[in-house]
């Protein structure tokens, strides 16, 4: 994809170490995980010989502040055509725009500073692990392919600027994919892709 966008040669992926250091990040929203997701993580952890990782205690607070960032920026990047037709868009987008109109510049600046501090701490977690594995969603994909969940399991990594690859290697009760998310250190996209390929082959 990168090569196509910049019209350059495809980047060569680095060879991962023979034994990857893999951590399991259940995160602060683990209670939202459905049974098929819990089963997936348990099976993947055993197969990959991965160890539990305890993330910093203030991550939930950092994620609460993430809403200030996304809503503040969302309002300011929303097309005028949309702003004039809020009653015609989906309710979660509309609620986010309305909330974003109330976020002050001071709140936004404080949130961005807090976020960058959290990113530096998360960077430190990857000193001990090559990648983390975590759910991509609360459960299996919807059978009708129309529902969209809130993204509770991937918004953290978006906020931390961490590269992620989802591997649909498991199945839920309706036969739909349950995604295993492979997360790498920010700025290490190629290494994360290489690790995801290794994990994909290991679990198949």
N, C-alpha and C positions, 0 to 999 in steps of 0.2 A: 504494500500500500504506500509506504513511504517513497519507494522508488518511483511509483507511478505519479505521485504528487510532485516530486521534485525533478522528474524525468532523469533519474540517475540509475546507477547500477544497484541491483538488490543488495542489501547489506548481508554479510555473512554472519550467521549466528555463532557466538563463541561456544566452545565445547564445555558443557558443565562438568564439574568434578565427578569422579566415579561414584561418590556417595554424597548426595546433596544433603545439606543441613536444612531440614524442613520443620517448621513450627506450625502449630495449630492455633489459629486465632478465632476463638468463638465469639469474641467481642461483647460489648455491653448490651447488644440486642439478641443475645442467644435465646432468651425466653420466647422469642417470636418464631423460632425454628419449629417446623412441623416434623412429625415422626420420620418421614422419609429423608428429611435433611439431617436429622440427628443420626440416623442409621448410616447415611452416606459418609458423614465425617468420621464416625467410629470405624467404619470399614477402611476408609482411606488412610486414617491415622495408623491403623495396624499394618496395612500393606506397605506403607512408606516408612515405617518405623519413625514416625514424626512425634515430636514432643509438644506438650501444652505450653503456650506462651501467655504470660500475663501482661496485658497491655497497661500503660500508665493509668492511674486511677482517675485522672481528670479528663479522660477522653470523652465521656458523656457531656461534660461541660463544654468542651471544645466543639462537639457536634451541635449542641444547642446554639452556639454562636454562629455555626456554619449557616444556619437559617437566615441570620442577618445579612451575611454576605450574598447568598444566592438570591434573596428577595430584593435586596438593594440593587444589585446588578441586573436582576431580571426586569425590574420596572424600567430601568434606564436603557435597556436593549430591546424592549418590546416595541414592535411596530405600531405606529399611530392607528393604523387600520384595526389592529387587535384591541387597542385601548378603547376605541370607540364602540366596540362590540363585545364587551365583557360578558354580556348575558348569553352570548352564542358559543362560548368556548367551554371546555370541560371544567367541572367545579374545582378540581385541585389546582389547575393553572390559575383560575380566577381568584381563588382564595390567596394564592401566593402573591399575585400582583397587588391585591388589595392590602395585604399585610406589608408588602414591600414599600408601599406608599407612606407607611408610618415609620419606617426605619430612618433614623437620623444619620447624618454624616459621622457624628461622633461615635455612634453605636457601630457603624460600619468600620471605622478606623480601629476601634478597640477590638472588634472581632477579627480583623485581618492580622493584627499583631498577635493575638492569642493563637490564631491558627498557625502562624509561622513558628511560634514556639513549640506547638504540638508536633509540627512536621520534623523539627530538629530532634525531638525525643524519639519519634517513630523511626527516623533515620538510624538512630542508635540501636534500635531493636535488630536491625539487619546486620549489625556487626557480628551477631551470633548465629544468624540464619541466612541462608541463600534466598529462600522464599518462604512465604507463609501460605497455608491453605485455609480456606474459610468458605462458608456457603456463598453462593451467588444470589440466592433468593430464599425466601422463607420456606418454599416447598417446590413441588414439581411445576413445570410450565402449565398454564391453563389449557384445557383441552380445546376450547373454542378459539384460542389465539387472539382474543379481543381484550381480555382484562389486563390491566397494568398495575402492578403493586408499587408501593412507595419506595422501593429500593433501599430498605433499611440496612441490608448487608453489604451494599456496595457504595453507599454515599460516603462512608468513612474514608474509603480509599480514594475516592474522587477528591475529597477534601484534602487528603494528605499528598496529592499529586503522585500517587503510586500506580505504576503500570499493572494492569490486571489481565488475565486470560481465563476465560471460563471454559471448562471441559465438560461437555454433556455426556458423561460416562455412566451415569446411574439412571435408574428408572423409578418413577413413583407409582402409587397404587393404580393410576389410570393409564400407565404405560407411557407417560410423558417424561421428558428429560428432567433430571435433577442436576443442576450445575455445580461443579466443584470449581471454586475460584482460586486461582494461583496469583499471589500478590508479590511483587518485587519492590525493591528500593527505588525511590524516585530517581529518575535519570538513568535507570538501568533497564531500559526496555528490551534490548537485545538479549541480555542475560536472562530476563524473565521469560521471554519467548522460548529460549533454549531449555530452561528448566521445565516449562510447561510441556514441551515435547517429550522430555525425559519422563515426566510424571505420567503423561498420556500413555506412553509405551509400557510403563511399569504397571499401570492399572488395567490395561486391556487384557 
